[in-house]
Amino acid sequence: MKPLKQYEIEELKQKVYDLLNTTKVEIGHNTDGKTLASLSRIFAHDLIIEKRFGNMTFNQVQDAFRIGVRFADFEPFLNIRTFYKWVYAHKKVIDEATYQVRTLNQPADKVPYYQEQIKLIK
């Protein structure tokens, strides 16, 4: 797994497109392919350049969407604002899990959503 900031835009766009297509079905929205392609391009670009998301992995983004679709306290829509809400909320959970393991010395295997830090090799 690599952090989002290390993805090439074309690779991430395809992954985001697939994720949005699945999300569209899960929330019951009928969205055309052009709109999905546009949303994918915009959101993939945001995931790469947004500093607060740069160290997250795509698997964590998928978890954010899965949780957001099922447990959001608002009616979800297929738009960038909703995507940010889901990913940012999940990032808070991930950051809390990281704090519990690294600062409070909780066992990593007992803390949900904790992920070992990715080693960046250049």
C-alpha positions in Angstrom: 0.0 0.0 0.0 1.2 3.4 -0.8 0.0 6.8 0.4 -2.4 8.8 -1.8 0.2 11.5 -2.5 2.4 8.9 -4.3 -0.3 7.9 -6.9 -0.2 9.0 -10.5 -3.4 10.8 -11.3 -4.5 8.4 -14.0 -4.2 5.4 -11.7 -6.0 7.1 -8.9 -8.8 8.4 -11.2 -9.6 4.8 -12.2 -9.7 3.6 -8.6 -11.9 6.6 -7.6 -14.2 6.0 -10.6 -14.7 2.4 -9.5 -15.4 3.5 -5.9 -17.9 6.1 -7.0 -19.6 3.6 -9.2 -20.1 1.2 -6.3 -21.2 4.1 -4.0 -23.7 5.2 -6.6 -25.4 1.8 -6.4 -25.1 1.6 -2.6 -26.9 4.9 -2.0 -29.4 4.4 -4.9 -28.4 7.4 -7.1 -28.7 7.2 -10.8 -25.8 9.1 -12.1 -24.5 9.1 -15.7 -21.0 8.1 -16.7 -19.9 11.7 -17.6 -20.8 13.0 -14.2 -19.0 10.0 -12.5 -15.9 10.6 -14.7 -15.9 14.3 -13.7 -16.3 13.6 -10.0 -13.6 11.0 -10.2 -11.1 13.3 -11.9 -11.8 16.1 -9.4 -11.7 14.0 -6.3 -8.7 12.0 -7.3 -6.8 15.3 -7.8 -8.0 16.5 -4.4 -6.8 13.3 -2.7 -3.3 13.8 -4.2 -2.9 17.5 -3.4 -4.8 17.8 -0.1 -2.1 17.7 2.5 -4.3 16.2 5.2 -5.2 13.2 3.1 -1.8 12.6 1.5 -0.6 10.0 3.9 -3.8 8.0 3.9 -4.1 4.9 1.7 -6.8 4.2 -0.8 -8.0 1.3 1.4 -8.7 3.9 4.1 -10.6 6.0 1.6 -12.7 2.9 0.7 -13.4 2.3 4.4 -14.5 6.0 4.8 -17.0 5.6 1.9 -18.3 2.3 3.2 -18.8 3.7 6.7 -20.2 7.0 5.3 -22.8 5.3 3.1 -24.0 3.1 6.0 -23.8 5.4 9.0 -23.8 9.0 7.9 -26.1 11.2 9.9 -27.2 13.0 6.7 -28.7 11.9 3.4 -25.6 11.1 1.3 -25.3 12.6 -2.2 -22.7 12.0 -4.9 -20.7 15.2 -4.6 -17.3 16.4 -3.5 -18.6 17.9 -0.3 -20.0 14.5 0.9 -16.7 12.8 -0.1 -14.7 15.2 2.0 -17.0 14.8 5.0 -16.6 11.0 4.9 -12.9 11.0 4.4 -12.2 13.7 6.9 -14.4 11.9 9.5 -12.6 8.7 8.9 -9.2 10.4 9.1 -10.1 11.6 12.6 -10.8 7.9 13.6 -7.4 6.9 12.0 -5.6 9.7 13.8 -7.2 8.7 17.1 -6.2 5.1 16.6 -2.6 6.2 15.8 -2.6 8.3 19.0 -3.8 5.3 21.1 -1.0 3.1 19.8 1.9 5.4 19.6 1.2 7.7 22.6 -0.9 5.6 24.9 0.9 2.3 24.1 -2.2 0.4 23.3 -1.6 -2.9 21.5 -1.8 -2.2 17.7 -3.8 -5.4 17.0 -6.5 -4.3 19.5 -7.1 -0.8 18.1 -9.5 -0.7 15.2 -8.4 1.2 12.1 -4.8 1.4 13.2 -2.3 1.0 10.4 1.5 0.9 10.6 3.2 3.9 9.2 4.2 3.4 5.6 7.9 3.6 5.0 8.6 6.1 2.2 11.6 4.9 0.1 13.0 7.3 -2.4 
